[in-house]
Amino acid sequence: MSTFDLAVPRRVLFGPGRADELAELLPALGRRVVLCTGRDPSRHRHLLGGVDPVAVVSVAREPTVDDVRAATGEARAAGADVVVAIGGGSVLDLGKAVAVLLGNGTDPLDHLEGVGRGVPVGRPAAPCVAVPTTAGTGAEATANAVLGSPEHGVKASIRSPHLLAAVALVDPLLTLSCPPAVTASSGLDALTQCLEPYVSPRANPATDAVAAEGLRRGARALRRAHEHGDDRVAREEMALCSLFGGIALANAKLGAVHGLAGVVGGTVDAPHGAVCAALLAPVVEANLRALHEREPDAPGLRRYAEAARLLTGREDATAGDAVAWLRATVAALDVPSLGAVGLARARYAEVAGKAARSSSMQGNPVRLTEEELVAVLEAAA
């Protein structure tokens, strides 16, 4: 077991209505705000109170290297010294990346792992306030920013403790307007980001605590939030599930779901959460099979059984029951298959090969071969 460690934002503010405190926080962080938003920049601008941002940048999809480069250029030209990111995980990743590049005077490809130079982030980022409006990625609490690199056909991360937001401001009321499809895909991503760190070889007592609580809360609230979007209790539970997943993955890493999803997301234009959801049950099934065959005494089997009890609420649940619960939940939430989002079978071998070399695979409880990864993609089709 790895040492007890916990990387979290410097401040985490959680609760209904907490977003109204944003304007009060800003004077202590900086005077010249760059606002990062989603498709509609005016939607949450009122949360800034009387603060007039010196620049407003938006992203309508998962951010690419060029998106971050352009946004950073605008922020630098405006003399911005603090970043406020209000939106889903894509917006938060954009904001965190801009904050790091502002603080270091660098380019995204200087730091991007795998396809960039991978140079460590040397200096602190500009202060960043991360305000999520979906409950999924937990990006308000993660030490990385995921960027697409279309020329390389992958999504990769800038990764550093400096990516942690100065303030994670999590207000579940901001998620009430999420449509059912977004609630489903983001919510399953949140569950994945609690499950993968829980079964990771890098799990530790701190990540176990938040991951287990995230699984328990998310499992009982996700369907309710999907069916009744105005259910404030369910939205609060899912916001906690997402936050806890972000803290857990920042400390214990992810696994094959995200190893594959990062490559699939760089291959087809599909929401990250939907891709993770389609892969979730097939990956768990493949991991259980490989553990039984090659590492029957590994802790992963016990961990999956514990996760099954958290997901189902049954003390007699087995690891196999986790697969059944995940399949039933994905079906109930109408998650599209990988084929439906455009991944052609001719790309499976290429995707599996790239995924096998991804950093997320370091957190998988067992090493999956490329052939096993192809089988996962086939099962998710």
N, C-alpha and C positions, 0 to 999 in steps of 0.2 A: 504494500500500500504506500502511496506517495505521502510526502509530508503534509502536515496541516497547513494550508495556505488559502488565502481568499483575496482575489482581486475584484474590487468593486469600485463604482464611481465614488468620488469624494463625498458626495451627498446623494441620498436616495430619498425623495419625497413622494409618498404614496397616499392616495385616498381620493374619494370623490370630492371634486371642487378644488383640488390643490393647484390645478392649472391657473387659477385666478391669482396665484402668488407669483407668477412668472415676472410680471413687471417690477415687483418689489425686489427681485433677486438681481436684476441686471446692473444697477449702479455699482455694485461691489465687484462685478466681473469685467466690465468694460464700458466704453462710452459709444463705440461705433459698431453697431450691430449689423451683421449680415444674416438675413433670414433665409433659411432653406425650407422649401415647402414642396408639396405635391402638385398635382395638376392645376389646382385653383389657389393661387397665392393669397387671395383675399379671405379664404375660408376661416382661418384661425388667426388672422393678423390682429384681431381685437385683443388677443391675449397679451400683446406687447404693451397694452395701455397707451400712454402718450408717447412711447418711444417710436421714433421714426427711423426705420432701418436705412443704412447708407447704401445697401444693396439687397436685392431680392433675387434669389435663384431658385428655380424649380426643376423637378425631375418627374416625368410622367411614367417612368418605368424603372427597372433596376439600373442603377447608374453604371456607366462605362468609364473607362479611363478618360476619354475625351470629355464626358460630362463633368468629371471632377476637375479636369484641367481648365475647362472654360469657367466653371464656377469659381475656382480659386483665382483665376485671372481677374474676374469682376471684383471679388472681395479685396484683392491686393490693390487694385486701381482705386477702390473707394476708401482705402485705409482702414478696413475693418479690423477690430481687435477682439471681438467676441462673436461666436457663432450660436445662433438659436435654430435648432432643427425641429420642426413640428410636422409630423406625418408618420407614415408607415416605415417599415424597416429600410426601404430604399432611400427614403429621405434622411433617416438617421445616419445611414452609412455615408451618404453624400456629405452631410454636415460634419461628421467626425473626420472624414478624409480631408475636407477643406481646412478644418481646424489644425490638423497636423501639418499640412503643407504651408499654411500661414505661419506657423511657429518655426518651421524649419527652412523655408525658402526653397523648397525642393519640388520635384515633379512626381506624379504618381508612379511612373515606371522606375524611379529611383528606389522605391521601397517595395513594390509589388512582388510577392513571392512567386517563384516558379517561372513566370514569363517576363518579369522585370529584373532589375539588378539585385533586388533583395537586400539593399543597404539598410542596416538597422536605423530606426528613427532615433536621432541623436539628442534632440532637444524637446522640451515640453511643447505641447500643442497650445494654440490659442484656446482660452476657455470655451467650452462647448456645453450648452444646455440641450439635452435630448428629451423631447416631449412626444412619446408615441401616441398615435391615434388608432392603432390596431393592436391586437394582442396576439403576437406571433413570434417575431424574430428575437425578441429580447435584446435588440441592438442597443438599447439605452444602457445596457450593463455589460457589453462585450468589449474586449480589447482588440477588436479588428474591424475593418471595413471591407465589405465584399464588393469588388468591381468587376464588371464584364470587360473582357478584352476580345472583341470580335475578330481581330486579325489572328488571334491564337485559338479561337474557338473554345474558350474556357472562361470561367469566373475564378478569380483569385483574390487573395486578401493582402491588404497592408495590415501587419500585425505588430502590435507593440503596447505595452502598458500605457503609453502616451495617448492611445486611442480611447481610453476610458473617459467618459464624459465627466466634466466637472460636477454637473448636477444631472441626475436622472429624475425627471418630474413626471410621475406616472399617475394620471387621472383617468380612472375607468369610465367616467362619463363621456370622455372624448371618443370612446369606442361604440357608443350607442347607435351611431349612424352607419356602422359597418354593414353592408349588405350580406345576406346569407352565404354567398359563395366566398366572399373574403373572410367571413367569420370561420367558415369551414377550413379553408386552406391554411389560413394563418394559425388557427387553433390547433390543427394537426401538426403544424411546424413547431408550435410551442411544446406540445406533448413529446414530439421527437427529440427536442432539445433538452427535455428532462430525462427521457429514457436513455438516450445514447451516453450522456455522462454518467448515468447511474450504473450502467454495465461496463463502463470503460475501465481498462487496467489502470488508468490514472485517477480513478475516483479516490476521494479522501473523505474524512468525516464531515468536513464543511460542505462539500458538494453533495454528499449523500443526504444531508439534512434538507437542503433546498430542493434538490431533484425529487426526492421522495414526496415532499409536500406539494411540489408542482404537479407531479403525476396524480396524486390523490385529488387535488382541487380541480385540475383540468378534466379528469375522467368524469367527475360528477357534474361538471358545468357545461361542457362543450356542446352537447346536443341541445341543452336548454337555451344556451345563447344563440345557437343556430336557428332554433324554431321560434324563439321569443326574443327578438333582438332588443326589446325594451326592458328585459329582466336585469335590473341593476345588480342584483346579487350574483347572477351568473357572469355578468360582465366583469365584476370585481374579481371573481375567482379566476377568470381567464387572464385578466391583467396580471395577477399574481403568478399564475402558471408561466406566462411569458417572461416576466421579470426573473423568476427563479431559474428558468431555463437558461436565460442569458448569463446569470451568475455562474451556474453550474458548468456551462460549456466553456466559459472564459478560464476555468480552472482545471477542468478534467477532459477537455476536448470532446469531439464528436465521433462519428463512426461512418460506416459504409453508406448509410442513407445520404448523408451530406457529401461524402466522397463522390458518390454517383451524381447527386443532384447538382453539384457545382459544375460538372462536365455537361450534363444534360442541359442545364440552363445556359451554357455557352454555345450549345449546338442548336437549340430551338428556342423560339420566343415564347416562353411559358412562365407563369408565376412560380417563384421558388417554392412557396408553400404547397401549391398543387402538386409539384413534382415530388417533394418530400412525402406528401400524403400517399401518392401512388406507389412509392417505393417502400413505405414503412413496413407493412406486413410481410412482403416478400423478403426483405432484408433480415427481419427477425427470424423468419422461418429458415433462411439459409444459414444464419449464424448458429441457430440451435442444431441444425443438422451437422454442421461442421464441428461444433463442440462435442456432440455425442460421438462422432466418428473419430476425431483426432485428439481431443483434449477433454475426456469425460470427467476429469478431476479438477478442471479449471473453475475458478469462481464465477465465470460467466453464467453457467447453468443455474447456480443458486441465485444469482442476481436477477435473472429473468423470472424465476419463480417468485421472488419478492416483488418484482414489478407487476407481475400478474395479479398478485393479491391487492396491490394498490389500485390497479386499473379496474378490476372487477368488484372490489369490495368484499371478496369471498376469501376466508381464511384457508379453504381447502384448494384454492386455485393452483394450477401447475403452470410451468413455463409455456406449455402448449396452449393453455387457455388465454395467454396474452395474445397469441397470434389470432385466435378466434375472435377475441374482443376487438382487436384492431381491424380485422377484416369487416366485421359487422358495423363498426363505427364509420369506416371509410365508405361502405356501401350506403349507410343511412344518410350520409352527408353529400351524396352524389358527386364524389370526387372523380374527375376524368382520369382515364388511363393515360399511359405515356403515348400510346398510339393516337389517342384523341387530341393530344397537345402537339402532335406532329413529329414525334421521334420515329424515324424509319428503321426497320429491322437491319437494313444494310449498315447502319451506323453503330450497332451494338458492340461489335468487337473493338472499334475505335474508342467508344465511350468507356468500355471496361478497361482498356489498356491505360487510358489517361487517369481514370479514377483510381486504379491500383497504385498509382504513384502520388496521389494527392495526400496532403498533410492530414486531412480528416481521417484517413485510414489508420492513423496511429492510435486513435481512440477506440477502434473496433475490438471487441473482446476476442476475436480469433481472426487469423489471416485468411481472407478469402482469395481463391485463385481467380485469374481472369475468366476462366470457364465458368466458375460459380457466379461471378458478377454478370456474365452474359445471361445465365439462367435467371438471375434476379430480374434483369430487364425484360426477359421474355415473360416472366410471371406478372410483371407490372403492366404489360401491354394490353 
